[in-house]
Amino acid sequence: MLLIHGGKDKRAPLLQAETMRDALAKAGHPPEWFVAPSEAHGFYDTANVTEFYRRLEAFLAKNLGQ
């Protein structure tokens, strides 16, 4: 699982993502994780959008076998 979250998200607070991350890790399935501290419920900063897509592409290539 890939979890990507904005640190300033008010719709889905970071604590919810951290709780899911910790539960997955405890179950032996740690997710890939990226938090953009300055983003909210959507990424708008070009550097963060680029990093989001870089991580998404790597995750899909790894898990789809391409």
Summary of the structure (lengths in Angstrom):
residues: 66
radius of gyration: 12.5
end to end distance: 16.8
largest distance: 35.3
contacts: 159
relative contact order: 0.22
helix: 48%
strand: 15%
